[in-house]
Amino acid sequence: MKQLVLDIHLDAPPTLDNYFVGDNAALLASLRALALGEHDGHLYLWGEPSAGRSHLLRATCAAAEAARYLPISALVDGVPSRPALIAIDDVHRLGDSSQIALFNAFNRARENGQTLLLAGDRPPSTLKVREDLRTRISQCLSFEIQPLTDTARTAILSALAAQRGLRLDGEVLRYLMRYGRRDMPSLVHTLDALDHASLERKRPITPTLLRELMQSGLDI
């Protein structure tokens, strides 16, 4: 008889402490300084969607005393003059009116005592935005979010499993690194599914269990 498992999963809110740092220590240090009001100037970070851009923007806002996270859809009415830190996501997707709003925010930032934290999917020099706005963004301190290596991903998964009292078979880890999506949200999702199945079926996490879950519809 299968053991019943309560389907309870609480997603932790994004913080600077629960971001998988990897080779991004300098970026995290700058974001912490920004949250404390100890960083002089605006900051732009960029990387692929799975790199955690939104996580970092939301986490920095959460760590700051006065901050607001803005998706680009919120720029219809312009950028507010308060609070002191404004984080704007997905600047590579800005429309014409939103580009004007962000350009104006740059021009008013000094008199408003405001700092901008921006994120996009490409280097500032290749953003498809107005030339004057691209110039402003290019003057920000810029960081490329460095992707995790497979060695780091494996170590993180093993550590997360150990925290849950699980042991991940080495073959499972090698299979995930070779055939699965290697961004951490997808890997953690797979770990959640394996954890659930292991407890429900009272079986260790092995390649056989992973294959059974995949045959049942688990997308790794």
ABEGO torsion letter per residue (X at the ends): XBBBBBBBBBBBBBBAAABBAEAAAAAAAAAAAAAAGABBEBBBBBEBAAAGAAAAAAAAAAABABBBBBBAAAAAAEBBAOBABBBBBGAAABBAAAAAAAAAAAAAAAAAGBBBBBBBABBAAABBBBAAAAAAAAABBBBBBBBBBAAAAAAAAAAAAAAAGBBBBAAAAAAAAAABBABAAAAAAAAAAAAAAAAAAGBBBBAAAAAAAAAAGBBX
